[in-house]
């Protein structure tokens, strides 16, 4: 269930995040403020998950919705229908018309990281984000990379980083890197609308597209 939400995201080409300096922090705050949208807000996505145990990446697509506060909803439309929600300390998942499965959010620490990533994209509050993550930025306001690394050791044991690539006030990709080496890259907005160039894209090729495409 946790992997169904790993994007990032997921979460990428190796890169060294800048140490949190005033200039880096200021740039990060400026980027986040420009991306802020009032709730409810939504964006199309294509999520490509690379897992060590699989020969091919898992690909799903649909709509991501931030409903305000800690409430996030992900509607998968292809290749199946699934609605996943997180909020009020709970994660729920419903596949098609099947039964709703519910678990406490405390049992899925990745969920908290993913929620933080999308709140960063849509909520724009750098102060709240920095309570749980070391946040740094590279580039400039035209072309930038935002990197978030968890502060708490409990989260570090599951989540290595969340990296967001963007242009201006529009995020392009979010890369969610897990501590076990699995990675999920999620195309967002215009990048998602453009679609994939392969049904099974190489992780390195997709990472290059997110950074330079």
Secondary structure, DSSP 8 states (H G I E B T S, - for coil): -HHHH--GGG-----------HHHHHHHHHHHHHH---SSEEEEEEEEEE-TT-SS-EEEEEEEEEEETTEEEEEEEESS-EEEEEETTEEEEEETTS-EEEEEGGG-HHHHHHHHHHHHHHH--HHHHTTTEEEEEEE-SSEEEEEEEE-SHHHHTTEEEEEEEEETTEEEEEEEEETTS-EEEEEEHHHHHH--SSTT--HHHHHHHHHH-
